[in-house]
Amino acid sequence: MDKPLQILLATPEAVPFAKTGGLADVAGALPKFLRAMGCEIKLVMPYYRMVKESGHPLQYLGEEIEIPLGDEKLKADIYLSHLSQDIPVYFIGRGEFFDREYLYGSPKGDYFDNAERFIFFSKAVLTFCQHRGFSPDIIHHHEWQTGLIPAYLKSVYRKDPLFSHTATVFTIHNIAYQGIFKKEKFALTDLPAEMYNPEGIEFWERINFMKGGIVYADAINTVSQKYSEEIQTSEYGYGLEGILRKRGENLYGILNGVDYQDWNPSHDPHLAARYDLKDISGKKECKKDLLKELHLPASLENVPLLGMISRLADQKGFDLLMEILNELFSLDIGFVLLGTGEQKYHDLFTQVARKYPQKAGIRIAYDDRLAHKIEAGADLFLMPSKYEPCGLNQIYSLKYGTIPVVRATGGLDDSIIQYDPATKKGTGFKFTRYDAKEFLATLKEAIRIYSEPEQWGQLIRNAMMADFSWERSSEAYLQLYRNTLEQKRENIST
């Protein structure tokens, strides 16, 4: 029998401890499925205030590690919790860096010291391994916040026997967020000077943490096949398309899975009524309950209820929505939205709630309980994204019989099949051009199908039968880990 793979998953966020987006769902779910496939897995993430206030049992281990940052040596505390009985999660604590209301910045913008915070965290991940004598086969690290880890392994830790066989897999969840900082911050990294060049982490006379991950990791993946192709183009690559094309043979696309333990209307504890494919009558109760929760009139029970759960940012297509708002609200519909993000959208949707109190239920917040209620209670789920690496809400929506209306980009295109009324096949509605009129026309088509009960019932059944469980995705990750390790061993032996 092969020894179980030893995997360290380094992430800036993970459900149920701290979350800003889909990365947290992935980091919280993937380990459970890898563990079920026989891997030994540990998580490491920062000890944010949100972790402290999450209500999950946490243990201070009474251990400290020391991290160099420029001329300083800073101490970090280690805390422990668990994702499940046999998956430990270790937290790197340093109050001045992580004891803040938000993870990476406030609604007014990014924290000024994000370079320091995540240089510190990346170094701490590897120092933690040394402190514990933990020798991972794979370090699977996520997003720009961990992008420097493979740069350290290929330089500062190159001769450390603890990491002699360790391979790195870097997952890009959203290439638009790269961790770009002034070149003066390079000194804090303690990386060799030669790594600051256009082939390394230098990027237009600045340093780019995500580029570090792309250049130095043994393998790179994104969270859908289409997105892995899109980011190699100038339209979607955000300046990194050249280096991604260069690493093309080490770049993979693996569509995120969904944890149906958490997202399934047949046993979802947040719902007013449970339902499944055999009996979907509970969905009507969920709609009634959602309208009540958001103080909307009961008359909306009989019209299509449009739902959105999103970070309120341009990327998510809110500029398209702004263009069509008045025309949309002239239709016989209800609209519910949950999310936080850019101040301009906080202001916009506060106005929408005032202008259309009988049609719009708006909650500017992060609220997991309400997210489940919207997935179950809405009829249509809108994701008109400019780009979408994977997207999870459209996949949750399928299971809840809430029909996605999406732009055909990234994981949205990979996961939703356009409904065809003639064949009655398909799971949702898609539009191609990033264009408000096209978005509105697609919405109107979806609303038309809603008015035909036989077609709508078939569409709901199609959606609820779709399967995007993590089993499939975790097998793809396991294969990627094995191939990457094999490749590394071959490189070492030659």
ABEGO torsion letter per residue (X at the ends): XBBBBBBBBBBABBOAABBABAAAAAAAAAAAAAAAAGBBBBBBBBBBAAAAAAGBBBBBAGBBBBBBBEABBBBBBBBBBBABAABBBBBBBBAAAABBABAAEBAAEBBAAAAAAAAAAAAAAAAAAAAAGBBBABBBBBEAAAAAAAAAAABAAAABAAAAABBBBBBBABAABAGBBBAAAAAAAGBBAAABBAABABBGGBBBAAAAAAAABABBBBABAAAAAAAABAAAAGGAAAAAAAAAAABBBBBBBBBAAABBAAABAABABBBBAABAAAAAAAAAAAAAAAGBBAAAAABBBBBBBBBBBAAAGAAAAAAAAAAAAABBBBBBBBEBEBAAAAAAAAAAAAABAAABBBBBBBBAAAAAAAAAABABBBBABABBAAEAAAAAAAAAGBBBBBBBBEAAAAABBBBBAAAGBEABBBBABBBAAAAAAAAAAAAAAAABAAAAAAAAAAAAABBABAAAAAAAAAAAAAAAAAAAAAAAAX
